[in-house]
């Protein structure tokens, strides 16, 4: 356990530490909806449906530099910690300019999302699926070329 600004930090995940969320009722682990993996572009509703509402991304973070991010036990003032829901969700970027709207491109660029985040898992599976398909396509092209030669 580490104390920063009177916040207890725990649950080490490499160089990123995540808060212990009190009253944590274990949420079911994310299982990828295969139909969402097949789509090139998700609607906002489909994207939002991936989130398990763990609220870890809604806790204050401290960047220690060098890729070290620490999550504190200090939630955003607009987070209802009992329900793990944002009290101002629809207007969160207007009311709280520091609130970040998570999207696929942004999540791929940052290093502070929890590894058990459903968005992270979804994107990892989607990227893996796309890589496998690209390799399969390349192999098919090589076979076709060999047949022609």
Secondary structure, 3 states (H helix, E strand, C coil): CEEECCEEEEEEECCEEECCCCCCCCCCCCCCCHHHHHCCCCCHHHHHHHCCCCCHHHEEEEEEECCEEEEEEEECCCEECCCCEECCHHHHHHHCCCCCCCCHHHHHHCCCCCCCCHHHHHHHHHHHHHHHHHHHHHHHHHHHHHHHC
